[in-house]
Amino acid sequence: MNREQALETFLNATHWNDADRTPLAGDASSRTYIRLKKGNKGAILMNSPLSERPDQFVFIDRLLEQTGIRVPKILADDLDNGFLLLEDFGDNTFTRLLAKGTDELILYRSGIDALVRLHQNIILPTDGVATYSAERLLNGVMLLTNWYGKYAVPGGLSDAAVSEFKALWSDLAKVMEQLPKTLVLMDYHADNLMITKEGECGVLDFQDARIGPVTYDLMSLLEDERRDVSPVVRDGLIKYYFDQCPKWDTPLVRDTLSLVALQRHTRVIGVFVRLFLRDRKEKYLTMIPFIWKQIENHLDEPRFHAYKTWLNRYIPSELRHTPLRPEDFHD
């Protein structure tokens, strides 16, 4: 039975075979989504390639549900073939609501409330979720040298430049590893947060969750690579978060907010170049100049002096701020 036949068998078994089908925009993964409508009922079909079985999505979905986080209910599954039938939250992502003029502070506060609920109620699993160790944190930022540095910097980076980068980020990753741990959803941003029909903050795209720094998702939300959150809102929401989670309000956690954001931004630039070169997803290239600006916003802090010096030497400003085009890449 081929994949198309397996899909039709799944839809027949779940009685959605006669539903109207509307493809939805995909995310950075190779999964695809179809909205199913049958009368006044709706559902979302997730179609995962066999290389990305949705078992982890199901595991994290159920883990989050136990904390009170609003995640899509799993209506049916065929894990062997990579199919899930999910509750449809509708179209009200934060991104769309902001474009319609919804108040930024109100929306983002609901996102913070969901994070607080997670951080207060999660019981960390002893297995089934990887830990974001110093080694993994370092491997994440090395994507910058492995993809942007290799293919977007004329002539590439020298071995010496890569070694310098690895050494300075090895030290920074060890600092991040000291932070209190929680379940990190990894992609906690305006495209993956929704206001449901019941007015709750719904959370999508969490199958890559891991155990890591408690402020990772906070900074992912407030320093979104896709949009600029106003500094007033950002600072107010950081205070709002710590007011509700006072046990995390320590000098170590406060002093590493910029480090957590900087690690993510550095990693994401590499990820976005990889998405273009490996998966031909060109839209991510247009976001990279903005991410460089987000990085530069933190570089004057003394802790990042070595990183600023490295960037100015090997990836100077003129290589950061020009929007990348497909022809800018070399072998």
C-alpha positions in Angstrom: 0.0 0.0 0.0 1.5 3.3 -1.1 1.3 6.5 1.1 -1.7 7.9 -0.7 -3.6 4.7 -0.1 -2.5 4.6 3.5 -3.9 8.2 3.9 -7.2 7.3 2.4 -7.4 4.2 4.6 -6.8 6.3 7.7 -9.5 8.9 6.7 -11.9 6.1 5.9 -11.4 4.5 9.3 -11.9 7.9 11.0 -14.9 8.8 8.9 -13.3 11.9 7.5 -12.8 10.6 3.9 -15.7 12.7 2.6 -14.6 16.0 4.2 -13.6 19.0 2.2 -9.8 19.4 2.2 -7.8 22.6 2.3 -4.0 22.5 2.4 -2.5 24.8 5.0 0.9 26.6 5.0 3.6 24.4 6.4 6.3 25.2 8.9 10.0 24.7 8.9 9.7 20.9 9.0 8.7 18.5 6.2 5.3 17.8 7.7 2.2 18.9 5.8 -1.2 19.9 7.1 -4.7 19.7 5.7 -7.8 21.3 7.1 -10.8 19.0 7.0 -14.3 20.4 7.1 -17.5 18.3 7.3 -20.6 20.3 8.0 -19.9 22.3 11.1 -17.1 20.0 12.2 -13.4 20.5 11.5 -10.1 18.8 12.1 -6.5 19.1 11.1 -4.7 16.3 9.4 -1.0 16.2 10.1 1.0 14.2 7.5 4.5 13.4 8.7 7.1 11.6 6.5 8.2 8.3 7.9 11.5 9.9 8.8 9.7 12.1 11.2 7.1 9.9 12.9 4.7 11.9 15.1 5.3 9.8 18.2 7.1 12.6 19.9 4.3 15.1 19.1 1.8 12.8 20.8 4.1 12.3 23.8 4.7 16.0 24.3 1.0 16.9 23.6 -0.1 14.6 26.4 2.6 15.9 28.7 1.6 19.5 28.2 -2.1 18.6 28.6 -1.4 17.4 32.1 0.0 20.9 33.0 -3.1 22.7 31.9 -1.6 24.0 28.7 -4.1 24.3 25.8 -2.8 22.0 23.1 -4.7 20.3 20.2 -6.6 17.2 21.2 -5.5 14.1 19.3 -8.6 12.8 17.7 -7.1 9.8 16.0 -3.7 8.5 14.9 -1.8 6.1 12.7 1.7 6.5 14.0 3.2 3.8 11.8 2.3 5.7 8.7 2.8 9.2 10.2 -0.8 10.5 10.3 -2.5 12.4 13.1 -6.0 13.9 13.2 -5.9 17.0 15.5 -8.3 19.4 16.9 -8.6 22.6 14.8 -7.8 25.7 16.7 -8.9 28.0 13.8 -6.8 30.7 12.2 -6.2 33.2 15.0 -2.4 32.9 15.4 -0.8 35.8 17.3 0.8 36.8 14.0 -2.6 37.2 12.2 -4.2 38.9 15.2 -1.4 41.4 15.5 -1.8 42.2 11.8 -5.4 42.9 12.4 -4.5 45.4 15.2 -5.0 43.3 18.3 -3.2 44.7 21.3 0.3 43.3 21.5 0.5 43.4 25.3 -2.8 41.5 25.8 -1.7 38.8 23.4 1.7 38.4 24.7 0.6 38.4 28.3 -1.6 35.3 27.4 1.5 33.7 26.0 3.4 34.4 29.2 0.4 33.0 31.3 0.7 29.7 29.4 4.5 29.6 30.0 3.9 30.3 33.7 1.4 27.4 33.9 3.9 25.1 32.2 6.8 26.1 34.5 4.7 25.8 37.6 3.1 22.5 36.8 5.4 20.5 34.7 6.9 17.3 36.2 10.0 16.7 34.1 10.0 13.2 32.5 13.0 11.0 33.4 13.2 9.7 29.8 11.7 10.5 26.4 13.0 14.1 26.2 16.5 15.1 25.4 18.4 17.5 27.7 19.7 20.7 26.2 23.2 20.2 27.6 26.2 22.5 27.1 27.3 20.2 24.3 23.9 20.5 22.5 23.8 24.3 23.1 27.2 24.5 21.5 26.2 22.3 18.6 23.2 24.6 18.1 25.3 27.7 17.6 27.8 25.8 15.4 25.1 25.8 12.8 26.1 29.5 12.1 29.6 28.5 11.1 28.5 25.2 9.4 25.9 26.9 7.2 26.0 30.7 7.1 29.8 30.8 7.5 30.4 28.1 5.0 28.0 29.1 2.3 27.1 32.8 2.7 30.5 34.2 3.6 32.7 34.7 0.5 35.5 32.2 0.6 34.0 30.6 3.7 35.5 30.6 7.2 39.0 29.4 8.0 39.6 26.5 10.4 41.1 29.0 12.8 37.9 31.2 12.7 35.7 28.2 13.4 38.0 27.1 16.3 37.8 30.5 17.9 34.1 30.6 17.6 33.8 27.1 19.1 36.0 28.1 22.1 34.1 31.3 22.9 30.7 29.6 22.7 31.9 26.6 24.6 32.4 28.9 27.6 29.0 30.6 27.1 27.2 27.3 26.7 28.6 26.2 30.1 27.1 29.3 31.7 23.7 28.5 30.1 23.9 24.9 31.4 23.9 26.2 35.0 20.4 27.7 34.6 17.4 26.0 36.3 15.8 23.5 34.0 12.3 23.1 32.7 10.5 21.7 29.6 11.6 23.9 26.7 9.2 23.9 23.7 11.9 25.4 21.4 9.6 27.2 18.9 7.5 29.4 21.2 6.7 32.4 19.0 3.9 34.3 17.5 3.3 31.9 14.6 2.9 29.0 16.9 0.6 30.6 19.5 -3.2 31.1 18.9 -6.2 32.4 20.6 -8.8 29.5 20.5 -12.5 29.9 20.0 -12.8 29.7 23.8 -10.4 32.7 24.2 -7.5 30.6 25.5 -3.9 30.7 24.4 -3.4 27.6 22.3 0.1 26.2 21.7 1.3 24.5 18.5 4.6 22.9 17.2 6.2 21.5 20.3 7.5 18.1 19.2 11.1 19.2 19.4 10.7 20.0 23.1 13.7 19.2 25.4 14.8 19.9 29.0 16.7 23.1 29.1 17.1 26.6 30.5 14.0 27.9 32.1 14.1 31.3 30.3 14.5 29.8 26.8 10.9 30.0 25.7 10.4 33.4 27.4 13.2 34.9 25.3 12.0 33.0 22.2 8.6 34.7 22.6 9.9 38.2 23.4 12.8 38.3 20.9 10.9 36.6 18.0 12.9 36.2 14.9 9.8 37.0 12.8 8.7 40.3 14.3 10.0 43.1 16.5 8.4 43.2 20.0 8.4 46.7 21.4 11.0 47.2 24.2 8.4 48.5 26.6 6.2 45.4 26.1 9.3 43.2 26.3 10.5 44.7 29.6 7.1 44.7 31.1 6.4 41.1 30.3 9.8 40.0 31.7 8.7 41.7 35.0 5.3 40.1 34.7 6.8 36.6 34.2 9.1 37.0 37.3 6.3 38.4 39.4 4.4 35.1 38.8 7.5 32.8 39.0 9.5 34.5 41.8 11.6 31.3 42.5 13.3 31.9 39.1 14.0 35.6 39.8 17.7 35.2 40.8 20.8 37.1 39.6 21.9 34.1 37.5 18.6 33.9 35.7 18.3 37.7 35.2 21.9 38.1 34.1 21.6 35.5 31.4 18.5 36.6 29.6 20.6 38.2 26.9 22.8 35.1 26.6 19.8 32.8 26.2 18.4 35.1 23.4 21.8 35.4 21.8 22.3 31.6 21.7 18.9 31.2 20.0 19.5 33.9 17.4 22.9 32.6 16.5 21.5 29.1 16.1 18.5 30.2 14.1 20.6 32.0 11.5 22.3 28.7 10.7 18.9 26.9 10.7 17.4 29.3 8.3 20.3 29.0 5.8 20.0 25.2 6.1 16.3 25.4 5.4 17.0 27.2 2.2 20.0 25.1 1.0 18.7 21.7 2.1 14.9 22.1 1.8 14.6 25.0 -0.7 12.6 27.2 1.7 13.6 30.6 0.4 11.3 32.7 2.6 13.6 32.2 5.6 16.4 34.2 3.9 14.5 37.4 4.2 14.4 37.2 8.0 18.2 36.9 8.5 19.1 40.7 8.5 16.6 41.3 11.3 18.1 38.5 13.3 21.6 40.0 12.9 20.2 43.3 14.4 18.8 41.3 17.3 22.2 39.8 17.9 23.9 43.2 17.7 21.5 44.6 20.3 23.3 42.4 22.9 26.9 42.6 21.8 27.9 45.6 23.9 27.5 43.6 27.1 30.9 42.8 28.5 30.2 39.1 28.5 29.9 39.1 24.7 33.1 41.1 23.9 34.8 38.1 22.4 31.8 37.3 20.2 31.6 40.9 19.0 35.3 40.9 18.2 34.9 37.6 16.3 32.0 38.8 14.3 33.7 42.1 13.3 36.7 40.1 12.1 35.1 37.2 10.3 31.5 38.3 9.5 31.6 42.1 9.4 28.5 44.3 9.3 28.3 44.4 5.5 27.9 40.6 5.4 25.0 40.7 7.9 22.6 43.3 6.8 22.1 42.7 3.1 19.1 40.4 2.5 20.4 37.1 1.1 19.5 35.9 -2.4 19.9 32.4 -3.8 22.8 33.6 -5.9 24.7 34.8 -2.8 25.6 31.3 -1.9 28.7 29.4 -3.0 29.8 25.8 -2.8 
